[in-house]
């Protein structure tokens, strides 16, 4: 098979697909992946042929919107700009199947136009019974969003396909979900078109390796790849853990500030701009995280207790869920004092209930099927 992968250019949208890419390549299939050029190395390392295009998505932190209309506009503009580019990339070499991220709205449109099957790969919560009311989407549509919806529908119609906006954005005909059913909100109400395979964890060798120092516990601190410009928070972490005996602290500050910004730090606190997170979490004893879905699933895969400090979007759903399910604590940014950080670290690393709950989730993440089950589904499409 020739399988085309499509995703918006963000780590939380590309990374969950990489292990599946590698599995399909291992089985002898040809995989292409249309991406922005800065993600080409990641998809190439997984074995796919990267097909670069020009994106409207931000590459700098300051450009990420915080409001609903801005977020919708971000994906809307990407859809309009990318659809004709990706169609041209595949001219004369149409795939046998399309696998696409939740934000890659161009993918089901192009698959329908080519007459090939498409399956969504969702790295986050999927539709459940009463989801519109749960997320407050049953209220009247704002005029700015209604205007975008009208433009969206007109563009889809101009592509000559009969897909509805609902099918493209919210109701895929087939979906592979890279979270566990236990983590899914109201998972028992989710329809049969959704298959939960759990997180697809791979080595991500393109990110390099990190070796923990011998004989020490490891605390990993990372706020992900966006919304990371939080120097005051990082300084608070340095203060909190400056005298943490027997631990090594791996602190990622993101690409928008330099380690030197924090000034002198104790030798057991290692400040970097980027970490090979899967590699680091495999050695971690605790994780202070923004609670992005990818990071959360990776922590559950390795049974690492979490202190969740959410910054944006679904993180504000995940953080309280981590506390609710007894997998760590939820610490809002404005409550993240040195005293509280130190207290929460002691709690999440010594509480036997948290340890037992993490063991249960680790078992589920390891037995849900992962990329093997996902690849079986892709192969069954044609």
Phi and psi in degrees as a GROMACS rama.xvg file:
@    title "Ramachandran Plot"
@    xaxis  label "Phi"
@    yaxis  label "Psi"
@TYPE xy
-103.966  112.044  UNK-2
-108.935  125.478  UNK-3
-100.849  126.698  UNK-4
-102.86  142.229  UNK-5
-140.027  136.35  UNK-6
-156.159  156.414  UNK-7
-75.6631  150.312  UNK-8
-80.0641  79.489  UNK-9
-147.198  143.907  UNK-10
-57.936  -40.3523  UNK-11
-68.8318  -11.4488  UNK-12
-105.601  -27.6146  UNK-13
-89.9041  -45.7243  UNK-14
-56.4223  -40.3104  UNK-15
-62.6569  -14.8484  UNK-16
-94.0287  -12.9951  UNK-17
-67.291  -38.8388  UNK-18
-66.8505  -35.7954  UNK-19
-67.2631  -40.8251  UNK-20
-55.5155  -49.9017  UNK-21
-61.522  -38.5459  UNK-22
-66.9498  -41.5644  UNK-23
-65.4928  -40.4479  UNK-24
-63.6178  -42.1196  UNK-25
-59.1719  -32.5423  UNK-26
-82.0101  -0.140751  UNK-27
97.3863  7.30044  UNK-28
-85.6801  153.905  UNK-29
-92.4972  126.639  UNK-30
-120.675  128.998  UNK-31
-114.998  153.253  UNK-32
-143.077  112.584  UNK-33
-83.1855  121.192  UNK-34
-146.446  165.219  UNK-35
-71.6296  151.727  UNK-36
-59.2809  -29.6444  UNK-37
-72.6258  -8.8052  UNK-38
-103.8  1.07625  UNK-39
-62.2494  -40.0841  UNK-40
-63.6397  -38.858  UNK-41
-65.4627  -46.1552  UNK-42
-73.4748  -31.93  UNK-43
-65.6433  -39.5441  UNK-44
-63.3758  -28.5529  UNK-45
-79.9986  -10.509  UNK-46
108.428  2.10405  UNK-47
-90.6673  156.343  UNK-48
-86.271  120.266  UNK-49
-80.2674  132.466  UNK-50
-117.838  96.1658  UNK-51
-72.728  146.39  UNK-52
-140.627  168.418  UNK-53
-90.3174  129.16  UNK-54
-112.579  153.978  UNK-55
-94.493  -5.10921  UNK-56
-67.1904  146.624  UNK-57
-70.6887  146.46  UNK-58
-111.08  -8.95435  UNK-59
-110.309  147.934  UNK-60
-62.5573  -35.4892  UNK-61
-65.3331  -18.9021  UNK-62
-91.0959  -2.51852  UNK-63
-78.4564  126.415  UNK-64
-77.6163  152.322  UNK-65
-106.945  -12.357  UNK-66
-103.205  161.6  UNK-67
-62.1628  -46.3453  UNK-68
-65.0426  -42.9206  UNK-69
-61.7844  -40.2099  UNK-70
-65.8145  -43.7425  UNK-71
-61.8343  -41.4238  UNK-72
-63.3455  -37.2141  UNK-73
-57.3813  -51.1704  UNK-74
-73.2756  -33.9478  UNK-75
-63.861  -49.4352  UNK-76
-63.683  -37.5959  UNK-77
-61.9458  -43.4959  UNK-78
-58.2429  -48.0116  UNK-79
-65.7887  -37.3963  UNK-80
-79.217  -35.0274  UNK-81
-88.5406  -32.1751  UNK-82
-51.8729  -53.4575  UNK-83
-66.26  -31.6628  UNK-84
-64.9299  -47.4639  UNK-85
-69.2369  -35.6674  UNK-86
-60.3394  -41.3882  UNK-87
-67.9711  -35.0656  UNK-88
-61.7305  -31.5515  UNK-89
-100.781  6.91396  UNK-90
-59.0796  122.993  UNK-91
81.1245  -1.59665  UNK-92
-143.259  49.075  UNK-93
-63.7784  144.453  UNK-94
-78.043  168.771  UNK-95
-86.7583  -21.9759  UNK-96
-157.707  154.069  UNK-97
-122.427  131.049  UNK-98
-115.528  127.451  UNK-99
-139.525  147.225  UNK-100
-73.3554  158.036  UNK-101
-60.2533  -25.9109  UNK-102
-92.8666  -7.42168  UNK-103
-86.9509  71.3897  UNK-104
-64.6441  -21.7453  UNK-105
-68.1685  -24.2075  UNK-106
-65.2583  -52.4613  UNK-107
-64.521  -30.0043  UNK-108
-65.1565  -47.5942  UNK-109
-68.6993  -38.3148  UNK-110
-60.5671  -42.2351  UNK-111
-64.3883  -39.3317  UNK-112
-65.3293  -37.0268  UNK-113
-83.1151  -13.4526  UNK-114
73.3321  35.023  UNK-115
-120.729  155.048  UNK-116
-68.828  151.294  UNK-117
-133.707  141.112  UNK-118
-132.365  131.091  UNK-119
-79.5285  144.119  UNK-120
-114.535  102.959  UNK-121
-98.0157  122.48  UNK-122
-91.4383  11.0296  UNK-123
-145.921  -171.075  UNK-124
-58.1086  144.44  UNK-125
-114.863  174.703  UNK-126
-61.888  134.41  UNK-127
-132.997  171.42  UNK-128
-62.0543  120.207  UNK-129
81.7548  21.0599  UNK-130
-66.6493  -33.3445  UNK-131
-64.3398  -44.7372  UNK-132
-65.9973  -39.9846  UNK-133
-59.0546  -41.5097  UNK-134
-94.8647  7.5229  UNK-135
70.2972  28.5964  UNK-136
-98.1653  9.45354  UNK-137
-91.2046  1.85499  UNK-138
-83.2139  165.097  UNK-139
-56.5818  142.944  UNK-140
-71.3578  136.16  UNK-141
-66.9028  147.084  UNK-142
-56.9876  -38.8578  UNK-143
-64.4191  -37.4399  UNK-144
-74.762  -36.8652  UNK-145
-61.201  -37.6598  UNK-146
-65.6738  -41.5598  UNK-147
-64.683  -40.2893  UNK-148
-60.5568  -40.6098  UNK-149
-65.623  -42.5931  UNK-150
-64.7643  -38.7894  UNK-151
-60.9307  -50.205  UNK-152
-61.6951  -40.2933  UNK-153
-65.5821  -38.9365  UNK-154
-66.5362  -43.3485  UNK-155
-61.1265  -43.3912  UNK-156
-61.9932  -36.3979  UNK-157
-68.1972  -19.2177  UNK-158
-81.2857  -7.75208  UNK-159
78.5738  25.3252  UNK-160
-117.902  159.059  UNK-161
-103.978  12.2435  UNK-162
-64.5586  142.452  UNK-163
-89.0437  162.076  UNK-164
-59.1596  -38.7023  UNK-165
-61.1524  -44.2111  UNK-166
-64.45  -39.3363  UNK-167
-72.2982  -43.3138  UNK-168
-91.6546  -36.0678  UNK-169
-128.78  -19.9739  UNK-170
-133.554  71.5184  UNK-171
-63.9882  149.921  UNK-172
-71.7975  -27.2128  UNK-173
-148.371  137.818  UNK-174
-147.262  132.068  UNK-175
-101.786  128.539  UNK-176
-111.85  122.551  UNK-177
-94.3632  32.0872  UNK-178
-121.752  170.498  UNK-179
-87.5232  156.251  UNK-180
-63.7881  -32.6568  UNK-181
-65.0124  -29.5086  UNK-182
-81.3457  -28.5683  UNK-183
-59.6048  133.3  UNK-184
-64.6268  127.005  UNK-185
49.1044  49.3481  UNK-186
-58.7278  -27.8238  UNK-187
-68.9786  -13.5745  UNK-188
-100.063  -1.29443  UNK-189
-74.6835  138.122  UNK-190
-72.3551  167.089  UNK-191
-70.3827  -13.3666  UNK-192
-72.418  -9.07651  UNK-193
-106.106  128.161  UNK-194
-117.191  120.331  UNK-195
-87.4782  118.092  UNK-196
-112.719  -1.71407  UNK-197
75.0823  175.717  UNK-198
-67.4556  143.126  UNK-199
-101.764  97.8239  UNK-200
-96.3439  129.574  UNK-201
-130.582  171.842  UNK-202
-68.1432  -30.3157  UNK-203
50.2671  57.5937  UNK-204
-60.458  -23.4558  UNK-205
-66.1509  -16.7502  UNK-206
-88.3834  -5.57647  UNK-207
87.4412  -174.11  UNK-208
-122.47  150.304  UNK-209
-128.757  130.01  UNK-210
-109.29  120.024  UNK-211
-72.0767  149.55  UNK-212
-68.0533  144.208  UNK-213
-69.5667  145.632  UNK-214
77.6654  11.4033  UNK-215
-127.06  147.492  UNK-216
-72.5546  156.748  UNK-217
-122.568  127.001  UNK-218
-110.636  120.022  UNK-219
-100.972  133.064  UNK-220
-125.232  121.972  UNK-221
-155.777  137.125  UNK-222
-103.348  22.2533  UNK-223
85.5811  -153.045  UNK-224
-110.576  -5.79591  UNK-225
-134.107  159.385  UNK-226
56.9893  41.0834  UNK-227
-103.933  -0.743033  UNK-228
-80.1416  72.4074  UNK-229
-128.229  61.0733  UNK-230
-59.0461  -34.5208  UNK-231
-65.0686  -39.1466  UNK-232
-64.8838  -43.0868  UNK-233
-64.0981  -38.7635  UNK-234
-63.9996  -37.1725  UNK-235
-62.0242  -40.1876  UNK-236
-63.5128  -41.9023  UNK-237
-61.2365  -43.2265  UNK-238
-63.5308  -44.214  UNK-239
-61.5496  -39.8039  UNK-240
-110.878  16.3137  UNK-241
-62.483  -30.9818  UNK-242
-113.364  26.5146  UNK-243
-77.5975  99.3399  UNK-244
-75.548  136.419  UNK-245
82.2669  7.4196  UNK-246
-120.645  152.404  UNK-247
-116.158  128.665  UNK-248
-105.589  120.071  UNK-249
-104.004  106.963  UNK-250
-111.199  114.286  UNK-251
-96.7391  123.435  UNK-252
-101.665  -0.560832  UNK-253
83.5945  171.686  UNK-254
-83.9299  -4.57711  UNK-255
-95.0267  -11.3229  UNK-256
-133.11  161.852  UNK-257
-102.705  154.427  UNK-258
-54.7753  -32.2966  UNK-259
-63.0296  -21.711  UNK-260
-58.0599  -30.5652  UNK-261
-82.3704  -8.88851  UNK-262
76.138  -165.739  UNK-263
-64.0354  139.073  UNK-264
-130.517  155.931  UNK-265
-61.0262  154.59  UNK-266
-63.2955  -22.6008  UNK-267
-85.3674  0.203313  UNK-268
-108.451  114.891  UNK-269
-102.775  112.464  UNK-270
-102.405  123.311  UNK-271
-136.29  166.584  UNK-272
-89.1622  -23.4129  UNK-273
-151.284  141.724  UNK-274
-125.224  148.27  UNK-275
-76.1538  89.8147  UNK-276
-62.3458  -42.4525  UNK-277
-60.3286  -44.6847  UNK-278
-61  -42.1777  UNK-279
-69.809  -42.3881  UNK-280
-67.6273  -27.8056  UNK-281
-62.0059  -23.0364  UNK-282
-107.189  -0.426758  UNK-283
-83.0675  149.248  UNK-284
-105.441  -15.6618  UNK-285
-160.909  157.602  UNK-286
-142.689  117.434  UNK-287
-94.5611  117.066  UNK-288
-136.609  154.809  UNK-289
-73.4467  -9.44598  UNK-290
70.0032  30.7908  UNK-291
-61.6728  154.522  UNK-292
-63.192  -41.522  UNK-293
-60.6324  -47.5664  UNK-294
-63.8834  -40.0744  UNK-295
-62.5778  -46.6632  UNK-296
-64.1387  -37.8269  UNK-297
-64.4679  -41.0647  UNK-298
-64.0877  -40.7521  UNK-299
-66.297  -36.5757  UNK-300
-60.5381  -37.6972  UNK-301
-99.7494  5.13242  UNK-302
57.1375  46.433  UNK-303
-99.3252  121.777  UNK-304
-65.2743  143.853  UNK-305
-117.531  145.038  UNK-306
-112.277  109.636  UNK-307
-95.3135  119.608  UNK-308
-119.618  86.5162  UNK-309
-70.6844  149.302  UNK-310
-118.062  -34.0887  UNK-311
-164.913  168.945  UNK-312
38.8477  -128.747  UNK-313
-68.5122  -8.86402  UNK-314
-60.9254  -30.8953  UNK-315
-75.4425  -12.4604  UNK-316
-90.096  -41.0869  UNK-317
-70.0959  -40.1438  UNK-318
-59.959  -51.8112  UNK-319
-66.3929  -26.6628  UNK-320
-69.4543  -35.5978  UNK-321
-58.5915  -43.8839  UNK-322
-70.5491  -42.6215  UNK-323
-60.6663  -39.6568  UNK-324
-89.1187  5.4976  UNK-325
67.9075  44.1806  UNK-326
-114.631  1.34698  UNK-327
159.827  -154.728  UNK-328
-124.589  158.592  UNK-329
-108.887  118.95  UNK-330
-124.745  96.7102  UNK-331
-57.3374  148.479  UNK-332
-54.6536  -40.5237  UNK-333
-73.2198  -6.56577  UNK-334
-106.681  1.72391  UNK-335
-82.5971  73.7647  UNK-336
-89.4051  161.945  UNK-337
-55.2152  -41.0642  UNK-338
-63.2988  -44.8886  UNK-339
-68.1176  -40.5425  UNK-340
-60.5058  -45.2207  UNK-341
-65.4605  -40.6421  UNK-342
-65.2415  -43.32  UNK-343
-66.2322  -36.5407  UNK-344
-62.0886  -44.7915  UNK-345
-61.2494  -41.993  UNK-346
-64.6073  -50.7098  UNK-347
-70.0048  -21.5376  UNK-348
-96.8006  -3.57977  UNK-349
-123.304  -14.0228  UNK-350
-73.8038  121.184  UNK-351
-68.5694  -28.2889  UNK-352
-67.663  -43.302  UNK-353
-60.7222  -42.5755  UNK-354
-60.901  -43.6092  UNK-355
-67.6185  -41.3642  UNK-356
-64.6201  -40.2774  UNK-357
-63.7618  -38.1214  UNK-358
-63.0494  -39.1847  UNK-359
-64.4392  -45.0849  UNK-360
-68.1562  -35.7589  UNK-361
-60.7315  -43.0336  UNK-362
-60.6552  -43.2391  UNK-363
-66.3733  -41.5332  UNK-364
-65.2611  -31.3518  UNK-365
-83.9109  -15.2498  UNK-366
-117.309  7.11706  UNK-367
-81.068  -10.1035  UNK-368
117.494  -36.7122  UNK-369
52.9326  -147.218  UNK-370
-65.6219  -25.8576  UNK-371
-64.6034  -48.6853  UNK-372
-65.8524  -40.1831  UNK-373
-62.2431  -42.0036  UNK-374
-65.4667  -36.0686  UNK-375
-58.6543  -40.9664  UNK-376
-66.0057  -43.2617  UNK-377
-60.5807  -43.8103  UNK-378
-64.956  -26.1595  UNK-379
-79.6461  -6.72327  UNK-380
-72.9448  -28.5441  UNK-381
